[in-house]
Amino acid sequence: MIRFLYANELGNHSKLAHDMFVDRAKQFKERLGWDVHVDRAGEERDQYDMLDPLYVIWEEQDGGHGGSMRFLPTTGRTMTNEHFLHLTDGVRVESPFIWECTRFCLTEGARPQIAAALMLAGSELMRGHGVEHFLGVFDAPMERVYRHIGASPEVLGSTGAGRTKTSVGLWAYTPEAKAKLVAKAGLSEAVMRQWYERAFGQRPTVKSAVA
């Protein structure tokens, strides 16, 4: 199932949170070789985890982590604006209708449906919160994942080549893209909406790029 959890709620889901941060360490430090900090508990955290971000997490039946992503509004501090302005030609992205998505992580051996479910959850977050675009920095392996599940972003800028290529992109979920994600995830929109409303309640209809 999908859980929408702010950082201050992770203490109520200690196994899920620990598994998520450990899987982040395995993906970003061990498999991708990023220069990230891993603590003595084997967890990868950074300064943006201290800003009470919203996490979208796939929880397995045993309460463990299957995959996750982290969201922050671009009206506040973001990784893109503070570390990757060279990818946007120095232009800061700041809008109440654009949120930054970072740390897209899948547990090793995760089923392909989990990536699609996370992106589908992103589209539900857009609908419910009135967000029109997600902004994110991603590497070459993730570009292939996005393309496979039918959720490729509009690339704003890139640097490097091959596996070292790093890009920044904008996601906007059209009804056509959302239909592809529903099919890839094997989940109905109704189920995803139930998970969203469990976290946030029934919110009033707001302007959104998602139908």
C-alpha positions in Angstrom: 0.0 0.0 0.0 1.0 3.6 -0.3 1.5 5.8 2.7 1.8 9.6 2.6 3.8 10.6 5.7 5.5 13.8 6.8 8.8 13.5 8.5 7.3 14.2 11.9 5.0 11.1 11.5 7.8 8.7 10.7 8.2 7.9 14.4 4.9 6.1 14.3 6.2 3.8 11.6 9.7 3.0 12.8 10.3 -0.2 10.8 9.1 1.4 7.6 11.2 4.5 8.2 14.4 2.6 9.1 14.0 0.3 6.1 13.5 3.4 3.8 16.7 5.1 5.0 18.7 1.9 4.8 17.5 1.2 1.3 18.4 4.8 0.4 22.0 4.0 1.6 22.1 0.9 -0.4 20.9 2.5 -3.6 22.7 5.9 -3.5 25.9 5.0 -1.7 26.5 1.4 -2.6 25.0 0.9 -6.0 25.3 4.3 -7.5 28.4 5.5 -5.6 27.0 8.9 -4.7 28.9 11.0 -2.1 26.2 10.7 0.6 26.4 10.3 4.4 25.4 7.0 5.9 25.2 6.8 9.7 26.1 4.0 12.1 22.6 2.5 11.7 23.2 2.2 8.0 20.7 5.0 7.2 21.2 7.6 4.5 19.8 11.1 5.5 20.6 14.6 4.4 19.8 18.2 5.4 16.5 18.1 3.5 15.1 15.3 5.6 15.3 17.8 8.5 12.8 20.2 6.8 9.7 18.0 7.5 9.3 16.8 3.9 6.4 14.7 2.7 7.4 11.1 1.9 5.4 8.9 -0.4 6.2 5.3 0.5 5.2 1.9 -0.8 4.7 -0.3 2.3 5.0 -4.1 1.9 2.7 -6.5 3.7 5.3 -7.1 6.4 5.6 -3.4 7.1 8.9 -3.0 5.2 9.9 -0.5 2.5 9.4 -1.2 -1.2 10.1 2.2 -2.6 9.7 5.9 -1.8 10.2 9.5 -2.8 10.5 12.8 -0.9 8.7 16.1 -1.6 9.3 19.7 -0.7 7.6 22.8 -2.0 9.8 25.0 -4.1 8.7 28.0 -2.1 11.2 26.9 0.5 14.6 25.3 0.4 15.2 22.7 -2.3 18.1 20.6 -3.5 17.7 21.8 -7.0 17.9 25.5 -6.2 20.8 25.1 -3.7 23.0 22.5 -5.6 21.9 22.1 -9.2 21.3 25.6 -10.6 23.9 24.9 -13.3 21.3 22.5 -14.8 18.7 25.3 -15.0 21.1 28.0 -16.4 21.0 29.7 -13.0 17.3 30.1 -12.9 15.7 29.3 -9.6 12.4 27.3 -9.7 10.1 28.8 -7.1 6.3 28.4 -7.3 3.5 27.3 -5.0 2.4 25.0 -7.9 5.7 23.2 -8.2 7.1 20.8 -5.7 10.5 19.2 -5.7 10.7 15.4 -5.8 14.0 13.8 -4.7 15.4 10.5 -3.3 13.3 8.3 -5.6 14.4 4.9 -4.2 13.4 1.3 -4.8 14.4 -1.6 -2.6 16.8 -4.0 -4.4 14.8 -6.4 -6.5 11.6 -4.3 -6.2 8.7 -5.3 -8.5 8.3 -3.0 -11.5 4.7 -2.2 -10.4 6.1 -0.4 -7.3 7.8 2.4 -9.4 4.6 2.9 -11.3 2.6 3.0 -8.0 4.8 5.7 -6.6 4.4 7.8 -9.7 0.7 7.2 -9.6 0.7 8.4 -6.0 2.5 11.5 -7.2 -0.4 12.2 -9.6 -2.9 11.8 -6.8 -0.8 14.2 -4.7 -0.9 16.7 -7.5 -4.7 16.4 -7.8 -5.4 16.7 -4.1 -2.9 19.5 -3.3 -3.3 21.6 -6.5 0.3 21.0 -7.6 0.8 21.4 -11.4 4.4 20.1 -11.7 7.0 18.2 -9.9 10.7 19.2 -10.2 13.4 16.6 -9.8 17.1 15.8 -10.5 17.8 12.3 -11.7 20.5 10.2 -13.2 20.7 8.0 -16.3 19.4 4.8 -14.6 16.3 6.5 -13.3 15.7 8.0 -16.8 15.2 4.5 -18.0 12.9 3.6 -15.2 10.7 6.7 -15.9 10.6 5.9 -19.6 9.6 2.2 -18.9 6.6 3.1 -16.7 5.5 5.9 -19.0 6.3 8.9 -16.7 9.2 10.6 -18.5 9.7 14.3 -17.5 10.4 17.3 -19.6 14.2 17.7 -19.4 15.2 21.2 -18.5 19.0 20.6 -18.6 21.6 17.9 -18.3 25.3 17.4 -17.7 27.6 14.4 -18.2 27.1 11.4 -20.4 26.3 7.7 -20.1 25.8 6.5 -16.5 27.2 9.8 -15.2 24.6 11.9 -16.9 22.6 14.0 -14.5 19.4 15.9 -15.5 16.7 18.1 -14.0 13.2 17.7 -15.3 9.5 18.7 -14.8 6.7 16.2 -14.5 3.1 17.1 -15.5 0.6 14.2 -15.3 -1.8 14.3 -18.3 -4.8 12.0 -18.3 -3.0 9.8 -20.9 0.1 9.5 -18.7 -2.0 8.7 -15.7 -3.9 5.9 -17.5 -0.5 4.3 -18.4 0.5 4.5 -14.7 -2.7 2.8 -13.6 -2.1 0.0 -16.1 1.6 -0.4 -15.1 0.9 -0.3 -11.3 -2.1 -2.7 -11.5 -4.0 -0.3 -9.2 -7.2 1.6 -9.6 -7.5 5.4 -9.2 -10.2 4.7 -6.6 -7.8 2.7 -4.4 -5.1 5.3 -4.7 -7.6 8.0 -3.7 -8.6 6.0 -0.6 -4.9 5.9 0.5 -4.6 9.6 -0.1 -7.8 10.5 1.8 -6.7 8.2 4.7 -3.7 10.5 5.0 -5.2 13.9 4.3 -9.0 13.5 4.4 -11.3 14.6 1.7 -9.9 17.9 0.5 -11.9 20.5 -1.5 -11.4 20.4 -5.2 -8.5 22.6 -6.2 -6.9 23.7 -9.5 -4.7 20.9 -10.7 -3.0 19.8 -13.9 -4.4 16.3 -13.3 -7.9 15.4 -14.3 
